Amino acid sequence: MEEFTSAEGVTRLLRNKNTSPETAVAVARRLLGCEYSLYLPNQAMFVFDLICDRVSDFSGKNFMCWKFCPELWLLWAEVWHALGSEPLSREIRTKSFRKVKLMLVAIAVIDDASSKIEPEQPLAPESDSLLRNLFQCLNIFLTSGYIEVEEFSAMGLLKSYSFLLLGMDLITISAFPIDEWSMLLNRIYQLPHQVVTYKPSKKSMAKYFKEVLPVHLTLFGHRKNSLPLDTYEILHKIFLSVLFELERTVLPAQVASAMESPPDFLDERGVLFLFQEVIVNLASTDIAACEAIYVKLTAGKFFSMAESLITVLSNVNKTLSSTFFSEIYAKELAQPLPNWTLLSRLLQLDPDLTASKWKEVVSRSAKEPKPSLMVIAENIALGFVRARDFPLFASEVYPFALTVSDYWSSPEILQKLTPKVNEMSGNQIAKLNQQFLESKSLKPLSLLVQGLLSCPLAKQKASQALFADYSFCHAGWSEIAYYLLCIYGESLLETLPEICKRTLGQKLIPASKTDFDLLFRIAELTGDVTHVDTKQVLQYIKSMTKDSIIPFAERWIVIMGLFPGSYTEWFKKAFKKLEAQSVLNYIQRRQYILCELPLFLSELLVYIQESKPPCVYDLMSIFPPMVVRRFFGKLLSQMVADALEHPKKTIIRSTLKHIFQEPALNTHLEKDFEELHKFVSKTTEDTLPDTIAIAERIWLAHITTIKSPQSKAFVENGAKKLRESLKNPLNADLLLSSVILSMESAKELENFESFLEKYVAIICKRIKMGNMEQQLSALNRISTLTQSASAEIKKAIRKIESAKVSAKCQAQLFSLIAKISNAEDAHFIAALYLALRQSLSKNVIYATLREHLNASLKSFVKTLPDDVYTDIFASTITSLRDSQTEYVPLLVDLGSILTLCLCKDSEFNHAKLLVAFILAFTERKADLDDPVTILLFVNTITDSLSEKTWVFKQYTVELVLSTAHSLSHELDYGAASEKVYNSVVKLVSFVVLFHRHRFSSRYHLIVKVVADMMMPISNTGVLRSSSASAAAYARLLTSLCEPPSHVNTKESDSLTSRTAIFRKALRKHAHILLVNYIHTRLNHRFSGNVNDQMMPGIYSLFSLLSKTELLLVNLCLDNLGRAYYQSIYSTYKDHGKWRE
């Protein structure tokens, strides 16, 4: 690089239009660093003016590229700081900076970076640095200076930034501090809005709706889960502000302009999100605007969404205008190919339209495919239900529909229509039944009779007199007779004993499905099958269609047992016509019935032996082991033979593992150690876990029955053979030795110590042979180690080169070291745990490794004497308070594991340790961003509340409540937020259940915590749609309001029970919870599912409060709150109040 000796030379180069920005930055840095032998007064101001001039240039070709140089932005920030030390310099800097059109420059830079984003590729390093430096500069300028921002340019910046986010994938977004950038952008965007006289300009609002809104809808509809939470909240808040505050009065017109020519990237998910937001924010006050926006959204590119959007609109608890429905109906009907499903949906929603247009929809939709016709039929039926005129549907619409399409009589459509029969009164049903009986209208009568099946008893009895004679017993009417027998049962059969002959004829020859249904139903009622020919049943099963095989079994599987051979015939038909998985699913679903049918199981065995279906192992895996042993025991020998012949087939050994859950010790494999040895020797890497599990169960079963001669001989013979084989062991010898030595009972064996030490020596030698993971696992499985064996393991561990060990092996080594260590090594084990956790934190299987390390450490801690345990715990607490942020999660996990091992023998000291640990956790909670650590801590405290009640004193319990409050109140753990919230709710529930006696005069503490826990599940909380969290919260309220009754003799003699005392103490404060619920419901709202799940808890509050407290609630509310309060109280009296 050229060396300058004069100010003229360096300034000439910097001003030269041919000088590249990279060269200019390098020279400027040296100039500012006084590396040239020259004098230039105000050199920092010169460089600052130069940068301001160059980045603001949008006209010439020479300087356009300057703003895209990452190093230039860093230099600009440096000279900004250099000129900020003195008032005069700051004044000159500000004067020069005013010339910069900073928003236009920032927009150009962001647009340039966006244009270079490639799908599924990381951002180029230059663009990466440019963006980081740009936002760093903007933050500096905004923090230590002033940025002049017009509303239109702020909207342009929002557009460019939104497009940048749209182009980034999840991996790219996670590489940047997007939330920080979004907060900065929001600060800049809000600057024009802070003027007292601010009014939105038409130009800016038009830009938002035409250019920004489509991007936001795509981000919200597609990328909500991939956007960082703060970023989503910021963009969503801007979205809500523009649409429902600034432009609320003209929103339909603005939406129409946005949808005139929407960009290609905007799809249906984004539009659905927009309409859902419109409904949430407008429906309660301006349903007409919602209707208008619906029309605008479905007028162009998204006309196909008319049906899905009308569903969203119809879910609003507001009356929609008939004019609105009529206009949509007329518009859709004018299309060349009308959407009949949509039209039927309109009929469902508008009673007037239903009455006037049903015939047109039914007749013109007759040629629609069956799936569409099913929806159309149900919609029209629901329309008549809504109009309270279902009798008209049954008497006119359905008979007319049968004349235009046979599909209307199909079982699929009947399944949709029959539940609606219950919408009529008993008298209406009876009147229609009589009408159809007189006119001999089979199909309409069938609809009513099938519907009666799901009606209350009173409605069924209203029609019973109509069927007291044989007026319904016509040829071909077997379905009517069958359904009437299902409804009225034996009473009808006693009244009309010849019902079968009158319907099927004297010879009782069934010709259809409903004929057989009638015969089977009579057999079901009487237990008499003499009127049914077994040959006909078998022939019927052979002739069944594919779709009727499973439904037939669902209904008649028990009755089939009365016809020998019917099960076998069904198996043949089912496995031939259906996929094996369909049959397996049925057997899995109904196994609780099938296991009670010996003939079914016996015929299944015969079928398996004859046909050998390939799914036999899947079948055996479905039935309980005892059932397999009893009915399919003959197959076990063949299964074992198959396992030996096909060692790579995992399904065989996994099935045997299932069967041998409780070994009966009656098969060759279970009785003969040589056979078991052979079985283990024929295993592969994939089948090894199942093989080991089988061997363990068989060995354990013999240990359990060791007093029997057979088991004693098996154990002694097996142990002896394995001891002898260790001189030159095979793999099976080592595997079986591992099985034996993994059990506590091993130390009772003869020559146990020599057996153990030989085995350990062999495994330690084999560690060097490559399969280290398997060998370390074998050593870890040993239940009892002698000093000699431990020394051998230590010697082997020292020889391992840790740098070459895999992550999984490192975790196994830790477990092994913990097993062979004693109390003197406690600090070393704790330090090793922390070091391993830190080093393995980036591993892909970190979650599994973490659990393994935690379990190993817990086992070690349990062996420590009290003084060492106390010392370790105290050191952990001290370290937690003083450690660097990166070690906080590790130390919290260590503390949680230590908490699990608190001991009552040292109650005083351990209670103090627990308090200190919770306080330390509270101090460092801000440094915790790992939800797994939070969950471990919360679950540990929760378990201790029930299992170690002695350690929780008054202060400890109140401290736990305070901690739970802060965890739920500051809830933000991404996808794990629901788990954390639910675990915190469980923690508070355990405080209430096990330590309620400590709050007799302190219920205000619990009430405060429970009240604040309502916010996260409201529509402004992070768990706004979590039904599971709402249900957990409702259970907490119920537990709080309904103390369990533990009555002892002394208490039973008292006039006032402890439960009554608890309820009385809580009643003084509980009204706050009800007031808080109503306030949150009206101001922050709950989603429908969340509110439904919460209601049992709210009802328990009503049950707790007396009239005095209920009046107090009323006094605490405003007019709107009182109206809602009266509404939910009425609902409580009707549905929520417990009655005998």
N, C-alpha and C positions, 0 to 999 in steps of 0.2 A: 504494500500500500504506500502511496506517495507521502513523503514527509513534507509538511508545510512549515514555512518559516515566516509567513506573513498572514495577517488577518485577511487581506484582500484575496489571497490565493484560496484559502479555505472557504471563505464565503462565496467566492465565484463557483467553486465546485459544488457546494451545497445548493446553490440557486440554479445551477445548470439544468436545463430541461432534459438533458440526456443522461443525467446521473440517476442510477437505479436506487430505489428506496433502501435496499440492503446496504449499498455502498454509503449512502447518506447517513444511515443509522450508525454504521461502524465509525465513520469520520466524526460524527457528532459526539459519540461516546468518548472518543479520544480527546476531542476538543474540550468537552466538559470535565474530563479527567485531568486536564492540564498536561497532556502528553506531548503537545506541540510547543516549540519555542517561539511563542508569539503572544501578542497581547490583543485581546478582543473584549472591549467593555460590554457588560450586560450579555455575555455569551449565552446564558441560560434563556434569557428573554428572546434572543435571536433564534435559538433552536425552537423554542415554543411557538413563536410567530410563524416560523417556517412550516412546522407540522400542521398548525391550524390552517394555514393557507393551502397546503398540499392535500390534506384529507377532505377539504371542502370543495375541491375542484371536481366538477362533474362534466365539464365541457371538452377539455383537451384530452388527447390520447396519452400524453406524456405522464401526466400526474394521476390518472384514474387508478393506476395500480397501487399507489402509495397506501391507500386505506386498507388494502388486502395484505399488507406485510405485518406478520405477527410481532416482529421485533420493534416495529415503529410504535405500536400501542404501548409496549413496555417502556420505551424511551419517553413517550408522551407522559406516562404516569410519573416517571422519575423527574422530569423537568417541572411537572405540576407540583410535586412535593418540594422541589428546590426553590420554587418561587413562592412558597407558602409560608416562609418563616418570618417575613416582615410585612407590615401593613401596606407599604408603598408597592412592594413586589406583588402582593395579592391584588391590589387595585389595578396595576398594569396588566396582570394575568387575566383578570376578569374582563377588562376592556377588550383584550385580544380574543378571548374565548367567546365573546358575544357574537363574533363574526362567523363562528362555526355552526353550520346546520347539522347539529349532532344527531338529531333523530334520523335525518336522511342518510347520514353516514352509517349509523348503526343498522338501519334497514338494509342498506346496500351490502354491508358485511355479512349480515345474517342470511340474506337471500343468496349471496355467493356461496356460503357454506352449505346451505340447503340444496343448491343445484349440484353439488359434488357428492351428495350422499348416494351410495350404491346399495341396492337391496342386499341384506344379509352380509354386509361387509363393514368392517370398522371404518370410522371416519379417517380420512387421510391425516397424517401427522400435522401438516401445515394448517389444515382447516381446524383441527383439534386445538392447536396453540392459538390460532386466530380468535376462535370463540372464547376461550378461557381469558385471553388478554383483553378482549373487548369488554366482557362483563366485569372484569376486574377494574378497568378504567371507568366504566359507567358508575360503578359503585363508589369509586374514589371521587369522581366529579360530583356525584349526588350527595355524598357524605360531607365533603369539605368545601363544597362550592354550591353552585346553583345551576340547574339545567332548565333552560327555557323550552317549554313544551306546549305546542298547540294541540287541540283536541284531535284534529284530523291526522297529524303526524303521530300522535300517541296511538291512534287506531291503526295506523300503518305499521307501527312497531309491533303491536299486538298480533296483527295478521302475519307478519314475517316470523315472529317467534312461534306462533301456532303452527305454521307450515313447517318450521324446523322440527318441532316435536312430532308432527305427523310423519315426517320422513325417517325419523329414528326408530330403530327396533328396540326391543327390551334390553339387549346387551349394550347397545350404544348409549341408551338413556342412563343405564346404571353406571356408566363410566364417567359421567359428568355430575357436578353438583346442581342438578336440575332444580331442586326445591329452592336453593339459594338464588338461582337466576330468576325463577318465577316470582319470588318475593321482591326482587329488585325491579323486575318489569312492572309488577303491580304498583310499586311506589311511584314509578315514572308515569304509568297510565293514570294514576289518580291525581296527579298534579293539576291538570286543568279543571278537575271536578271540585277542587278545594276552594275555588273562587266563590264568594258569597252570592254573586249574581249569575252563577253558572246556569246555562240552559243548553241542552244538547242541540247541536246543529244538525240540520237535515242532511247535509253532506256527509257528516261523520256517521250518522245512524244508517244512512243508505249504504255506506261502505261496510259497516259491520254486517248488515243483513246479506249483502251480495257477496262479500269476499271472506269475512271472518266466520260467520255463523256456520256455513257448510263444513269448515275445518273443525270447529268446536264440536259439531254434532258427530262427525266421524271419530274424533278423539273420545267423546263421551260414550258413543255407541259401541265402538270396537276396542278402544284402548284403555278403558277405565281402570282395569286391573293392572295394566302395565305402567300407567302413569304414577309417579310418586304421589303420595296422598296429599301433601301440601299443594303441589302443582294442580292436582285435580280440583281441590277446594278453591284455589284462587281463580282458575279459569271458570269454574262453575259459578262462583259468586259474581264474576263479571257478566256471565251469560244471564243469570237471573236478574241482575241489576238493569241490564239493557232491555230485556224483553218484558219484564213485569214491573219495572219502576219507571224508567225513562220513556219507554215506548208502549206502555200498557194500553193506552187509549186507541192507538192506531196499529195494534199488533196484527190483526188480520190482513191489513193492506201491506204491511212490511213483509209478512210471511209470504204473501202472494208474489211480491216482487222478488223475494229470494228464490221462489220455486219456479219462476218463469223459465230460467235456463240454468238449472243446477249443474254443478261440475260432475264429471264422470265418477270421481272418487266417493261422492255422497251416495250412500245406498240406503236400503230400507231400515237397517238397524238404527242409523242416525235419525231418520225421520220418525221412527217409533219413539226414540228417546225424546225428541222435541215434543211430540204430541202428549206423551206421558207427563212431561213437565208442565205443559199448558194445562192439562187436567188438574194436576196437583195445585197449581198456583192461581188458576182462573175459575175453575168450575164452581167453587163455593159462592162466588160473587157475580160471575158473568157467564152463564152457560150459553148465552147467544153467541158470544165471542168464540167459545169452543166449537160451536156448530159451524160458524163461519170459517174458522181455521181448518176444520175437517174438510170442508168443501174445497178450500184452496189447496190443501195438501194432496187431495186425490184428483185434482183437475188435470195434471200433466203427466210427468214421467212416472209418478208413483200411484197411478190410478189402480194398480193391482193391489194396493194396500187398503183399499176401501173396506174390505171385510174385517181385517185385523184391527184397523183403527176404530171402526164402529163398535167393536167389542170393547176396546178401551173406554170409549165414550159412554157406552151403555152401563159400565160398572159404576158410574157416578151416581150417587144417591140424589139425583135431580131429575125433574120432569123435562123431557125433551119435547120440542114442539112438533105437532103433527105435520105442519108445513115443511119442516126440515126433512122428515121421513118421506113425505110425498114427493118432494123435489128430487131426492136421491133415487127414489123408486122410478120416477119418470125418466130421469137421466140414464139410469142403468138399463131400463127397458128399451130405450131407444138405440142401444148398442147393437151392432150386427150379431154378436154372440153374447147375450146377457149372462151375467153371473147369477145363476139361480140360487146358489147358496147365500149370496149377499141379499138377494131379494127376500128369501125366506127369513133371513135374520132380521130384516126390517119389519116383516110381519110379526116376528116374535116380540119386537120392541114396541110396536104401536098397535093397540087394540083396534083403532078405527081402520087402519090399513088391513089388519087381519080380516075384519068382517067384510070389507069390500073387495079384496083382491085375492082371497085364498083360492078361488076356483081357477083364476088365471094362472097362478103360480103352479098349482097342482097339475093342471092339464098341459101347460107348455113345458114343464120340466120332466115330463113322463119319460123322455128318452135319455135322461141323464144316467150315467153309470151308477151301480148300486151304492158305492161309498158316498157319492154326492147325494143320492136320494135319501140315504140314512140321515144325513145332516139336515136336509130340507124337511123331511118328515118330522124330525124332532123339533126343529125351529117353529114349524107351523103349529104343532101340538102345544108348544110352550106359549105361543101367541094366544091361543084360546084359553090356556090356563091363566095367563096374565089378564085376559079379558073376563075371567070368571065364567067362561062359557064352554067348558070342555064337553058337556053333553051334546052341544051342536057339532063339535068335532067328531064324536063317536057316532052320532046318528046320521050326519050328512057328509062331512068331509071325508071320513075314512071309507064309507061305502062308495063314494064317488071316485076316490083315489084308486080303489080296487078295480074300477072299470077302465082306468087309463093305463095302469101298469101292474103287472103281477108281482113286481118287487115289493109292493106295499104289504103283501102277505108273507114275506120272507121272515124267518126267525130273527134275522139281524135287526130288521126294522121294528118288529114286534117287541124285541128286547128294549128298544128305545121308547116305545109308546106305552107299554103296559104299566110302568110305574105311575103314569099320569092319571090312571083310572082312580087312584086314591084321592085325586083332587075333587071328585064328585062326592055327594052325600050318598048314604046308603039307599035312600029312597030313589034318587036319580039313577043309580046303578040298577036297582031292581026294576024300575020302569023301562029302562032300555033293554034289560035282559028279556022282559016280557015281550017287548016289541019285536026283538029279533027272533025269539022263539016262535011267535005267531007267524012271522014272515019267513021263517026257516032260513035266516041269513047266517050261514055258518061262520064266515070269517069275522064279521063284526062281533058276533057273539063270542067267538074265540078270544078276540081282543079283550073283552070285558071279563071273561072267566079267568084268563091268565092274569089280568090285572088284579082280580080279587085275591089271588094268592098272597099279595103283599099288602093287602088292606087289613085294618083292624078287625077284630072278631065281630064287633057290632055291625059293621058294613057287610060282612060275610053272612051274618044271620038274617039281614034284611032281605036277601035274595033266596034264602034256603027253601022257603015254601014253594017257590016257582019250580023247584026241581024235585018235588015230592012224588011226581009220577014219571012215566016213561016218555014224556013229550019231547025230550032231547035225544032219545035213543033212536036215531035214524041210521041207515046204512051210510058209512063214511064219516060218521060223527064221533069216531072213537076219541079224538082229541078233546072234545067237550066232556065226554064221560070220564076220561083220564084226569083232567084238571079238576073236575067236580069231586072226584074221589080223593084227590090231593087236598082239596079244601075241607070237605065234610067227612072224609074218612069212613070209619066203620058205621056211623049212623046212617049215611046214605046207602051203604051196601046192605044194611039190615032192612031198610025200607024198600029198596029195589034190588032184590037178590038176583034177578035175571038181567041185570044191566048189561052184562057181557054178551049174552045170547041175543038180546034185542039189538045190540050194536053190530056184532060181528056175524050173526047168524047162528043157527043151531049147531053147525059143525065146528064153530070156533076156529076158523082158519084165518090166521092173521096175514094181512097182505101189505101192511105199511108200518112205518116206524111207530106211529101213534097206536096202531093195533097192538103191537108188542108192548108198548108202554102201558096200555090198559091191562093186558094180561099180567104183566109183572107187578103192577100196582095192586091188583086183586090178590096175587100171591103174597105180596108184602103185607097186606092187611090180614089175610086169613092163615098164612103159613101153608096153604094147600096148593100144590102144583099139579094136581091130577088133571086140571083143565088145560095144561100147557104141555105140548109135545116137545121133548128134549131135542129130537131130530130137527124140528122146526127152528128151535133156538140156535142150534149149531149152524144150520143153514143160513139163518138170518145174520149171524156173526160173520160168516164167510162172505156174505153179499154186501156188507156195510161199506159205505164210501169212506174215503180217507178222512174226511172232515168229521165223521161221526164216531170214529173209533174211541177217542179219548172222552168225549161227552157221554157216550154210552157207559163206559166204565165208571165215570164220575158219579153217575146216577144209580147204576144197577150192580156195582161190584159185589155187594153182599148177597143179593138175590141170585147172582150167577152161581153161587156155591150150591144152590139147590138143583143145578143141572149138571151132572157129571160130564166132564170133558169140555165145558164151556170156557174155563180159564185157559186151558191148553189151546183151544181154537182162537181165543182172543190174543194170546201171545203170538201165535203164528201170523195172524192178521196184522197185528200192531208192528211187529219187527219186520214184516215184509213191506208194508205200505208206508210206514212212517220212518223218519230218521230216528236212530237209536236214542238221541238226546231227548226227543219229545217224550218217548216212553219213560226214560229215566227221570225226567222232570215230573211226570205224573206220579211215578212210584215214590219219588222223594217227597212230593207234596202230600201224599196220602199214606205214607208208611205207618202212621199211628193206627190207621184202620187195617191196613193190609197185614200187619204183624199179628192181628187178632183173628186172621182167617187161615187156619191150618191148611185147608184144601188149596187155597191160592198158593201158599208157599210150597206145598207138596207137588202140585202140578207145575209150578215154576221150576222146581228141581228136575222133574222129568223132562221138561222142555229143554233145559240147559244141557242135560246129559245127552239128549237126542240130537238137538240142533247145534249145540256149541256156538252160541252167538258171540261175536267178538267183544261185546260189551259186558261179559260176565263179571269181570273184575270191578267195573263201575257199579254193577248191580250189587255185588257183595259189599261194596263200600257204603252203600246206602243203608242197609239194614243194621240194627244194633248187633254187636258181637255175639251176644247170647242167642239171638235169633239165628244168626249164621251157624253157630255151633250146633244148635238143636235141629235145624231143618236142612242145612247145607253142609253138614259135617263130612259127608261122603266126598265132597269136592276138595277138601283141604289137602289130601295127599297129592292130588293132581296139581293143585296150586303150587305146592312146594316143589314138585318135580318140574313144573314150568319155570319156576324161579331159578332152579339149577340149570335148566336147559337154555334159558334166555336171560342171562344175568344183566343185560343192558336195559331190559324193559322195566322201567321204574314203577309202572302201574301195578305190577304183580306184587312187588315187595311193599309198596305203600298200602295195598289192600291187606296183605298179611299182617302188617303192622296194626292196621285197624282191628282185624279179627283177634289178634293176640293181646289186646288191651288187658284182658283178664285171662291169662293162660289157664286151661283146664288140665294140662299135663296128661293128655290122653292120646296125643298124636306122636308119631315116630320122632318128629323134630323136637318135641318137647321132652321126650323120655330118654333119648339116646344122645349122649354128649358128642359122640363121633359124627352123628348126623348134623348136629348143630355146628360142629367144627367145619364140616363140609359145606354147609349152607353159608357160613361166614367167609369161607375161602373163595366162594364163587360170587364175589361182590365187585362192583365197580365204584368209581369215584362218585357217580350220580346216585347210586343206590346205597352207598355206605351209611348215611344217617339212618335210613329205615332199617337196614340190617342190624346196626348197633342197637337201635331201639328194641327190636324183636329179641335180640340176645339178652339185653338187660332185663326185659320183662320175664323171660323164661327163667333166667338165673334167680331173679328176685322172688319169683313164685316158688322155686325150690327152697330158697332160704326161708321163706315164710312158713313152709310146711316141712322144715328140716327134720322134724321128729318122725316123719313117715320114713320107712326103710327105703322106698324108692327115691325120695328126694335126697336123703342122706348119702345114698350110694352115688347119685348123680353129682352132687357137690364134691364129695371126696375124690371120686374118679376124675372129674374135670380138673380140679385143682392139682392133683398129682400129675396128670398128663401134661398140663401146662408148665409146671415146674421143671419136668424132665425135658420138655421141648425147648426151653429157653437156652439150652446149650447150643442149639443150632436152630433158631426159631424161624418159622414161616410167618408171613404177614397175618394169617388167621390166628396164629398163636399169640401174637402181640395184641391184636384187636380184642380177643377174648380175655387176655390178661388185663387189658385196660378196663374192660367191663367189670371184671371181678374186683379190681383194686379201686374202682370208683365208688364202691359201696362201703359204708361203715362196718358192715359185717365181715369184711375181708380180714380184719385183725383177729378174728376168732379162728381163722384157718390154721391148720398145722403148718409149722415152718413159715409163718407169714413173713417174718423179717427177711429171711434169706430170699424168699420169692420176690418180695418188693425190691430188695436191693439189686438182685439180678436184673429185674425188669428195668429199673431206673438206669442201671449201667448201660444196658443195651440201647435204650432210647437216647441217652446222652451221647453215646458214640455215633448214633445215626443222625444227630442234629447236623453234622457236617456234610451229610450225604445229599443235600439239596431240598428235600421236602421238609423244610424247617417248620412250616405252619402245622403240619400234621403231628410232628414229634412234640412240639411245644403244647399242642392241644392235649396230647396223650398225657404229658406230665401234669398239666393243670387239672386233669380229671381225677387224679389220685386223691383219695379222701384223707388218708393218714400217711404222714412221712416220718421216718425215723431220722435220727441225727446223722447217721451215715449216709442215708439217701439224700438228705438236704445238702450235705457237704459235696456229694457227687454232682448235684445239680448246680451248686455255686461254681464249682470248678468248670463245668461245661459252659455256664453263662459267661464266665470271664474270657473264654476263648472265642466268643462270637464277635465278629467285626460289626459294630452297631451301624456303621455307615452303609452297609450292604443289606440291612434288614428292612423288610417291607413294613408299612404302617400297621398292618394287622398283626404281624409278628412282634412289633414293638409293644402293642397292647397285651399280647400274650405273655411276653417277657415280663412286663410290669406285674401281671397277675401272678406269675410264677415267683418273682422276687418278693412280692408281698406275702406269698404263702410260706416261704422259707425264712422270712425275717422275723425278728422278735421285737420286744418293746424298745430295745436300745437303738433300733434303726428307724424309729417312728418319724423323726424329723427328716431323715433321708427319704423315706417313702413319700411323705407329704410333698417335699420339694420335687421329687421325681415325678409325682403325679402332675404337679403344676407345669413342669418343664415339658412333659409329654403332651399335655393338653395344648400347650402353646405351640409346639412344633407340629402337631397333627391337625391343627385347626383348619388348614387349607385343603385337607385331604377330602376326596369325593365321598368317602364312606365315614366321614367324621362323626355323624350322628350315631352310627353303630359302635364305632370305637369309643365314643364318649360314654355310652351306656356300659360297655365292657369295663372301662377304667373305673367308673363310678362303683360298679358292683364289686370289683376286686378291692377297691379301697375300703368299701363298707365292711367286707369280710375281715379285712386286716384290723380295722378300728375296733371291731367287736372283741378282739383278743387282747386289747391294751388294758393294763391296770389303770386304776382311776387317776393316779398322780400324773402318769404320762399323758393320758387322754386329756386331762384338764390343761396341762402345759401346751399340748398341741392346739387345743381349741383356743386358748388365750392368745397364742402366737398368731393363729389365723385371723382372729378379730383385730389384733393390732395391725397386722399387715394389710387387712382390708381397708382400714381407715387411712393408711399412709401410702398405699401402693399406687402405681401408675394406672391410668385408665384401662389399658389393655389387659391388666391382670385382675380387674375387679370381677368379671364373670367367673373366672376360674376360682377365685377365693370364696365367692358366694357359694359356688357348687361344693367346694370343700367344706365350708361351714354347714351347708345343708346336710351333707353326708354325716358330719359329726353330730348334728342335732338328732339324727335318727338313732343314735346310740346313747342318748342320755339315760342315766341309771338312777333309780330311786334310792339306792344305798347312799348316794351323795347328793341328796335332794337340794340342800341349801346352796352348795357351790354350783351345781348344774343349773339351778334356776337363775343364778346370777349370770352364768355364761350365756344362757338363752336370751336374757334381756340385753346383754351387751352385743350379742350377734344381731338381734333385730334392730337395735339402734345403729350399729355400723352399716347394716344393709340400707336403712333409711337415709343415712348420710351420703352413701355412694349410689343411691338409686338412679340419680341423674346420669351416671356413667354406664348404665345398663341398657343395652339395646338388643340383647339376646333373649327372645321370648322363652327359649328352652330353660335358661337359667332362672327366669322369673317363675316359670311353672314348677320347676324342681323346688324352689324355695317355698312357694305357696302350698304346694302339695305336702311338703314335709311338715310345715306348721299345722296344716289341716289334720294330717294323720296324728300328729302329736297331741292335738287338742282332745282327741278321743282316746288315744292309747296311753298318753302320759299326762293325765289330768293333774297329777300332783305337782308338776313343774310350773303350772300356770297360776301365778298369784294375781292379786287384783291389778297391780300395775302392769304385769305382763299381758293380761287379757286386754286391757285398755290400749296398750301399745300395739297389739296385734290388730285391733279395730282401726287404729289410726293408720297403720301401714296398709291395711286392706282399702281404706278410704282413698289414700293417695294413689294406689295402684289402679283402682277403677276410675278415679277422677281424671287421671292423666293417661288414659288408655290410648296407645298408638303403637301397636306392634304388627301392623300390616295384616297379612293373612292369618296370623296367629292370634289376633286380637280377641276373637270369639273364645278360643280356648282359655286365654288368660282371664277374660271376664268371667267365664263360667267357673273357673277354678277359684277366683276371688269370691264369687257368690257362695260357692260351697264352703269356703273358709269362714265367711260371716255366718252361714247357716250352722256350722259346727260350734261357733262361739255361742250362738243362741241356744242350741240343743244341749250342750254339755256344760256351759258356764253361765246360764241365765241367772242363777242365784246371786251372781256378783253385780247384777245391774238393777237390783230392787229400787234403788234411788238414783240410778244413772241411765235410765232408758233413753234420755235425750241424746246420749252418745250414739246408741244404736240407730235411733231414728234419723239422726243427721247423716250417718253413713248410708243407710238404706235409701233415704230420699235422694241423695246425690247419685246413687247408682242407677237411678232411673234415666239420667241424661244420655248415657252412651247408647241406649236402645231406642231413643227418640229419633225423629227424622233428621235432626242436626248432629247426631252422634255417629261414631264410626261403625256401630252395629245396627244401623237403621232398619235392616231387613232380616235380622237374625231371630227367627222363631225359637231356636234352641235357647238363646240367651234370655229371651222374654219368658219362656217357660221356667227356666232356672230361677229368674227373679220372682216369678209368681210363687214358686215353691218356697222361696225364702220368706216372702210375705206371709204365706200360710203357716210356716213354722214359727214365725214371730208371733202371730196372732193366736195360734192354737197350741199352747204348751202341752207337752205329753203328760199324761196322768200317771204318776208313780205313787200309788197309795200304800202306805204301810199301816200297821195296826194302830200306831199312835195317831197318825193323821186321820184315819177313818173315824176316830172318836172325837175329832175336832169339828167345830162348827164351820170352819173355813179351811178349805183345802189349799195346798200350795199353788195349784193351778189357778184357783180363784184369786189368790194374792198376786200372782204374776200378771194376770189379765188386768186386775185393777190398777197395778202400778204402770203398766204399759198404756192403759186407756187415757191417762193424763196427757200423753204426747202423741198418740197414734193418729189423731185428727190431722196432724201436720202432713203425714204421708198421703192422706186422701186429698188434702188441699194441693199438695205438690203434684199429685197425679193429674188433677183437673187442670192446673196451671200449665203443666207440660203438654197435656193433651191438646189444649187450645192454642198454645203459643208455639210449641215446637212440633207437635203432632207425632203420632205413631203410625206406622204402616198398618194395614188391615190385619195381616197375620200376627204381627207383634202385639197389637191391641187385644186380639182374640185370646192369645196365649196368656196375657197378663190378667184377664178378667177374674179367674179363680182367686188370685191373690187379692184383687180389689174387693171382691165379694167377702173375703175373710175379714177385711177391715170393717165392712159394714156389720158383719156378725159380731165383731168385737165391741164396736162403739155403742154406747147407750144413747137415749134421746138427747140428753144434755150435750154430749160431744157432737152428735149429728147436727144439732142447732148451731153449735160453735163453728162447724165447718161452713154452714150456710152464711154465717156472719162474716167469715173470712174471705168470701168470694164477691166478685163484681156481678153485674146483671147477667152477662154472658156465662160466667162460671156457674151461677145459680141455676140457669136454665139447663146446662149440661148435667149438673149435679142431680137435679130432679129426674132427668132422663135415665141416668144410670141407676139411681135409687129405685126407680120403677122397674127397671129391668131386673135388678137384684131381687125385688120382692116377687117377681113373676117366675124367674128362672134360677137365680143364684142362691136363694134361701133354702136351707135344709129343712125338709119336712119328713115326718114319719109316714 
